[in-house]
Amino acid sequence: MAIMITDECINCGACEPECPNNAIYEGGAEWKYSDGTSLTGMITTLDGNDLLADDSHEPVSMDVYYITHDKCTECVGFHDEPQCAAVCPVDCCVDDPDYRESEHELLAKKDFLHL
């Protein structure tokens, strides 16, 4: 599953630099597949959509930091635990019940993001 940031976030920003996939963004900021990954040009996402890696996508949250599930791998393949949760001072980085993924799926996502 992906990780999400709850409304209890105090916007400290401790989580953002810890993410190996650059899946964490400040509230209101648009996100791109190309941010912090090796993706460039035209890509086909894991769910079969064709788009430009530099295309901007709508923020998931306008008020607090957020994690885009399209890039979150729960740090699988990088660390033993999600680094955002490990550094969060208010424990607001939690499992997202709406996005359940197996370890195999998370590793495939990691491989997709980092060719």
N, C-alpha and C positions, 0 to 999 in steps of 0.2 A: 504494500500500500504506500501511498505518498504520505508525506508529513504536511500538516497545515499549521498555520499560526492563528491562535484564537484572538478574540477581541480584548483579552487581558494584556496583550502586547503593549509594552511601555515605549516602543519605538527607540530602543537603545542602540539597535544596529549591530549588536554582538554576533548575531547569526550570519549576517550577509557575507562577510569575508571567509567564513568557515566552509561554505558550500562548494564542493568540488565541481559542481555542474552549473554554478551561477544561476540557480533556480530561485533565489530569494531576491526580492525587489522591495524597494521602499514603496509605501502606499501611494497610489496615484501614478506610479511610473509604469510606462509600457514595457513589455518584455519582448525579447527576440530569441529565436533558437540559436542564433550565432553568438550571442553573448556568452563568453567563457567556454565555448565549445570549439570543435574543429569544423563545424558545419559552415559551408559557404555555398553561394549560388542557389540553384534550384535543388530542392530536396523532396523526398517522399517520406512523410512521417510514418511512424510505426502503425498508425491507424489508416494509412493509405492516402492521405491528402498530399497533393503536390503544391508546394509554395516556396517562396524565396526565404532562405535562412535569415535574411536581414529584414523581413517583413515585421512590422510592429504589431503586437497583440494587446488587446485591452487589459488594463490592470485587473487583477482578481479582487483587490481591495483598494479603496481610495483613502482609508484612514490609517491603517497599520501596515507594517511589513507583511508581505505575503509570499507564498511558495507556489510556483506554477507546477502543477502535477505533470505537465508534459516534459519537464526536465528533472524532476525529483526522482532519485534512485535510492533514497534513504541511506545514501553513502555506501551502498552495496558495491563491492569491488574496489573501494577506496579505504574504508574504515570499518571497524567492528560495530559501530553504532552511529545513528544520525548525529552529526556534529552540531547542527543547529540546536537540537534538544540538549546536548551535553553542555553548551555554553549559555543557554537561556537562563537569565537570573530569576525569571518569574514562571518558569515551566509552562510556557504557552505554545511550545512546539510539540504537537501531539500527533498521533496517528489520525489520518483522515479516513473516516469510515466509508466515505463515498468513493474512494479509489483504492481498491484491493488489488495487489499485484504479487505474484509469486517471486521468489528469489531469481528464478530463471528469467522472468519477464523484466525484473529490475536490471539484471546483468545485460540483457539484450538492449535495454534502453541506454545503459552506460556505453555499450559498444557503439550504438547508433550516434550518441552525442560526441564521442571521442574516437574518431576513426583511427 
